[in-house]
Amino acid sequence: MPFSFQRLRFVAAPAVLLACLLGAPGIARADEADEVAQLLQSGRAVEALRLVDQRLAKRPDDVQLRFLRGVALAEQNRVSEAIAVFNKLVQDHPELPEPYNNLAVLYANQGQFDRARSALETAIRTNPSYATAHENLGDLYAKLASQAYSKALQLDAGNSRAAPKLAMIRELISLKGPQAPAAVAREPEVAALPSVAVAPAAPVALPVQPAIAPAAEAEKPVAAAPAAPEATADDARAEVRRAVEAWAEAWSRKDLKAYFAAYTPNFSADGMKRAAWESSRRERITSKKSIRIGLDDWRIEVRGKQATASFQQDYRADTFSANSRKTLKLVRQGGQWRIERESTGS
């Protein structure tokens, strides 16, 4: 299963300052980089790419703008073009670890795990204190381990050693829940793609194949008491999924009343208050002749009155289409699940 994209996180990147010292020809002014970054954070990758291309026409060697161009392409699922951008960056500036990290993300999404591992190891050699690359490498190894243990169980369902190992990895990965997107810094920075995913918030938990219970275990009678919590958890996940599907259907129908009702009253995006956000969304939705939202590859976690729903979103509107990973943080209010926070690529 491919790794999923996650929203961009703009973090301080000393490597950019190093590039300046080495004579790199041009770094985007902070306000210009911020403008592109804000477009990317709000999911407007097409506009971000258009803007960054305009500025690159004047400063074609600008390191940060070139980097953001690669991010904008990746956000639009133009993977081969994004890979080309980051490959050219590492050729021109091998001292920068961030392009290697993002190449690893894109390679992992294509199932090219050896190339992803090599790129992450290069990023770490370039900057041994680059924590994002270290964590991504750990996530990559965890993904490979989960696949190996799952395969072992498929070949030998009675393997009593592989099942607990896979369960341990699944538990480890499940501890890494998505966090709120970090604020865009005011200093010139390079966007790093955490946790083998293209985008900004905290690292995303990697999907793993479900453990296959050994045959001997499957034959054991299951006590009635423990079954109830599992059924309850399944019911809660199903309820969250229905709420998200209703949100997507309202969006597709351009039913603004139902669409906005799917969010909490205090929901905000990119620092905008609820009223400003509604105005922006109303304009964007009603300007489309048709919208179709498809959801696939679900991962849902429920903890009390809080839930996280992650899925692959296929967005099609008029002549534009995009396919990216989306993560919604929901809370249960008034007997309904409502969206409290959302991120694209997470």
C-alpha positions in Angstrom: 0.0 0.0 0.0 1.5 3.4 -0.9 2.4 5.9 1.7 0.0 8.8 1.9 0.6 12.5 1.3 0.4 14.8 4.2 0.0 18.7 4.5 3.2 20.7 4.2 5.0 21.7 7.3 7.2 24.7 6.9 10.1 24.4 9.4 13.4 26.3 9.9 16.0 25.0 7.5 19.6 26.0 8.3 20.6 24.4 5.1 19.0 27.3 3.2 21.3 29.8 5.0 24.2 27.5 4.2 23.3 27.7 0.6 23.5 31.5 0.8 26.9 31.3 2.3 28.0 29.0 -0.5 26.9 31.5 -3.0 23.6 30.0 -4.1 22.1 32.5 -6.5 19.0 33.9 -4.9 16.7 33.0 -2.0 13.1 34.1 -2.1 12.2 37.0 0.1 10.3 35.8 3.2 7.1 37.5 2.2 7.2 36.0 -1.3 7.9 32.5 0.1 5.1 33.0 2.7 2.6 33.8 0.0 3.3 30.6 -1.9 3.4 28.6 1.4 0.0 29.9 2.5 -1.5 28.9 -0.9 -0.1 25.4 -0.4 -1.4 25.2 3.2 -4.9 26.2 2.1 -4.9 23.4 -0.6 -4.6 25.9 -3.5 -1.6 24.1 -5.1 -2.6 25.2 -8.7 -2.5 28.8 -7.7 0.8 28.3 -5.8 2.4 26.7 -8.8 1.3 29.5 -11.1 2.7 32.1 -8.6 6.0 30.3 -8.1 6.5 29.9 -11.8 5.9 33.7 -12.3 8.6 34.4 -9.8 11.0 31.8 -11.1 10.8 33.4 -14.5 12.6 36.4 -12.9 14.9 34.3 -10.6 15.3 30.8 -12.1 18.0 29.8 -9.7 16.2 30.7 -6.5 16.6 27.7 -4.2 13.5 28.2 -2.1 11.2 28.9 -5.0 12.4 25.8 -6.8 11.8 23.8 -3.7 8.3 25.1 -3.3 7.7 24.4 -7.0 8.5 20.7 -6.3 6.1 20.7 -3.4 3.3 22.3 -5.4 3.7 19.7 -8.2 3.7 16.8 -5.6 0.5 18.2 -4.1 -1.1 18.0 -7.6 0.1 14.4 -7.9 2.4 15.3 -10.7 4.9 13.0 -9.2 7.4 12.6 -12.1 7.7 16.3 -12.5 8.2 16.8 -8.7 10.9 14.1 -8.7 12.6 15.9 -11.5 12.6 19.2 -9.6 14.0 17.7 -6.4 16.6 15.7 -8.4 17.8 18.9 -10.0 18.0 20.6 -6.6 20.2 17.8 -5.1 22.4 18.0 -8.2 22.8 21.8 -7.8 22.9 21.9 -4.0 23.9 18.5 -2.6 24.4 20.2 0.8 20.6 20.6 1.3 19.0 17.6 3.1 15.4 18.6 2.4 15.2 17.7 -1.3 16.6 14.3 -0.5 13.9 13.8 2.2 11.1 14.8 -0.3 12.5 12.5 -3.0 12.3 9.7 -0.4 8.7 10.5 0.2 7.9 10.4 -3.5 9.8 7.2 -4.1 8.1 5.5 -1.2 4.7 6.5 -2.6 5.7 4.7 -5.8 6.8 1.6 -3.9 10.5 2.2 -4.6 11.6 1.6 -1.1 15.3 1.0 -1.8 15.5 4.4 -3.5 13.6 6.0 -0.7 15.9 4.5 1.9 19.0 5.6 -0.1 17.7 9.2 -0.3 16.9 9.3 3.4 20.4 8.0 4.3 21.9 10.7 2.0 19.8 13.4 3.8 21.1 12.1 7.1 24.7 12.1 5.9 24.3 15.6 4.6 22.9 16.8 8.0 23.2 14.2 10.8 20.9 16.3 13.0 18.0 16.4 10.5 15.4 14.7 12.8 12.7 14.5 10.1 14.8 12.2 7.9 15.7 10.0 10.9 12.0 9.6 11.8 11.1 9.0 8.2 13.7 6.3 7.9 12.3 4.6 11.0 8.8 4.8 9.5 10.1 3.3 6.3 11.7 0.4 8.1 8.5 -0.1 10.1 6.5 -0.2 6.9 8.9 -2.8 5.4 8.7 -4.9 8.6 4.9 -4.9 8.6 4.9 -6.1 5.0 7.4 -8.8 5.8 5.5 -10.1 8.9 2.2 -10.0 7.0 3.7 -12.0 4.2 5.1 -14.5 6.7 1.6 -15.0 8.1 0.1 -15.4 4.7 2.5 -18.2 3.9 2.3 -19.8 7.3 -0.8 -19.0 9.3 0.4 -21.0 12.2 3.5 -18.9 12.7 3.4 -18.0 16.3 6.3 -15.6 16.2 5.3 -13.3 13.3 1.8 -12.4 14.6 2.9 -10.8 17.9 5.7 -8.9 16.0 3.2 -7.5 13.5 0.9 -6.6 16.3 3.7 -4.8 18.1 4.5 -2.7 15.0 0.9 -1.9 14.4 0.6 -0.7 18.0 3.8 1.4 17.7 2.5 3.0 14.5 -0.9 3.7 16.0 0.7 5.8 18.7 1.6 8.4 16.0 -1.6 10.3 15.5 -1.8 13.3 13.2 -1.3 16.7 14.8 -2.4 20.2 14.0 -0.6 21.8 11.1 2.3 24.0 12.3 2.1 27.7 11.7 4.0 29.1 8.7 7.2 30.8 10.0 8.1 34.3 9.0 11.7 33.6 8.2 12.7 32.1 4.8 12.4 28.3 5.2 12.2 25.1 3.2 9.2 22.8 3.5 10.1 19.4 4.8 7.8 16.5 4.1 7.6 14.5 7.4 6.9 10.9 7.9 7.2 9.6 4.4 4.4 11.8 3.2 4.3 14.9 1.1 3.1 17.7 3.3 3.4 19.7 6.6 1.9 18.6 9.9 3.3 16.0 12.1 4.3 12.6 10.7 1.5 10.4 9.6 1.0 6.9 10.8 1.9 4.4 8.1 -0.9 2.0 7.0 -0.1 -1.7 7.7 -1.8 -4.8 6.6 -4.0 -6.5 9.2 -2.5 -9.3 11.1 -3.6 -12.8 10.2 -4.5 -14.8 13.2 -2.8 -18.2 13.4 -5.2 -21.0 12.7 -4.8 -22.4 16.2 -5.8 -19.1 17.7 -8.8 -18.8 15.3 -10.2 -22.1 16.5 -10.3 -21.1 20.2 -13.7 -20.1 21.5 -14.1 -16.4 22.0 -15.5 -15.2 25.3 -18.7 -13.2 24.9 -17.6 -10.4 27.3 -14.6 -9.1 25.2 -16.7 -9.1 22.0 -18.9 -6.2 23.1 -16.1 -3.5 23.1 -15.0 -4.6 19.6 -18.6 -4.3 18.3 -18.9 -0.9 19.9 -15.6 0.3 18.3 -16.8 -1.0 14.9 -20.1 0.9 15.3 -18.3 4.1 16.2 -16.0 3.8 13.2 -19.0 3.2 10.9 -20.7 6.2 12.4 -17.7 8.4 11.7 -17.5 7.1 8.2 -21.1 7.9 7.5 -20.6 11.4 8.8 -17.6 11.9 6.5 -19.5 10.5 3.5 -22.4 12.8 4.2 -20.0 15.7 4.2 -18.5 14.6 0.8 -22.0 14.2 -0.6 -23.0 17.7 0.5 -19.9 19.1 -1.1 -20.6 17.2 -4.3 -24.2 18.5 -4.4 -23.0 22.0 -3.5 -25.4 21.9 -0.6 -23.8 24.6 1.4 -26.1 24.4 4.4 -25.3 20.7 4.9 -21.6 21.2 4.1 -21.1 23.9 6.7 -23.1 22.0 9.2 -20.5 19.2 9.0 -18.0 21.5 10.8 -17.8 22.6 14.4 -18.9 26.2 15.1 -15.4 27.2 16.0 -13.7 25.6 12.9 -11.1 27.8 11.3 -8.6 27.3 8.5 -5.3 29.1 7.8 -6.0 31.6 10.7 -9.3 32.7 9.2 -12.3 33.1 11.5 -15.4 30.9 10.7 -17.3 33.7 8.9 -14.3 34.5 6.6 -13.7 30.8 5.9 -17.3 30.2 5.0 -17.3 33.2 2.6 -14.1 31.8 0.9 -15.5 28.3 0.7 -18.9 29.5 -0.6 -17.3 31.4 -3.4 -15.0 28.5 -4.4 -17.8 25.9 -4.3 -20.5 27.9 -6.1 -18.1 28.9 -8.8 -17.9 25.3 -10.0 -20.4 23.9 -12.5 -20.0 20.5 -11.1 -18.1 18.8 -8.2 -17.5 15.1 -7.6 -15.8 13.9 -4.5 -14.7 10.2 -4.3 -13.4 8.7 -1.1 -11.3 5.5 -0.8 -8.6 3.7 1.2 -10.1 4.6 4.6 -8.4 4.6 8.0 -10.5 5.6 11.0 -9.6 5.8 14.7 -12.0 6.6 17.4 -11.1 7.5 21.0 -14.0 8.5 23.1 -15.6 11.7 21.6 -12.7 12.3 19.3 -11.9 10.6 16.0 -9.5 10.8 13.1 -10.6 9.8 9.5 -7.9 9.5 6.8 -8.7 8.6 3.2 -7.7 9.1 -0.4 -9.8 11.9 -1.9 -10.5 12.1 -5.6 -11.6 15.6 -6.3 -13.1 16.5 -9.8 -14.6 19.9 -10.6 -15.2 21.1 -14.2 -11.9 20.5 -16.0 -9.7 20.2 -12.8 -9.0 17.0 -10.9 -6.7 16.1 -8.0 -6.1 13.0 -6.0 -4.5 13.4 -2.6 -4.6 12.1 1.0 -6.9 13.9 3.4 -7.2 13.7 7.2 -10.1 15.0 9.2 -10.1 15.4 13.0 -13.7 15.1 14.3 -15.4 15.6 17.6 -18.8 14.3 18.8 -21.1 17.3 19.5 -24.8 17.1 20.0 -25.0 13.5 19.1 -23.2 14.1 15.7 -19.6 13.8 14.5 -18.4 17.2 13.3 -15.1 18.3 11.6 -12.8 20.2 14.0 -9.7 20.3 11.8 -8.7 19.1 8.3 -5.5 18.8 6.4 -4.7 17.7 2.9 -2.1 15.1 2.3 -2.5 13.9 5.9 
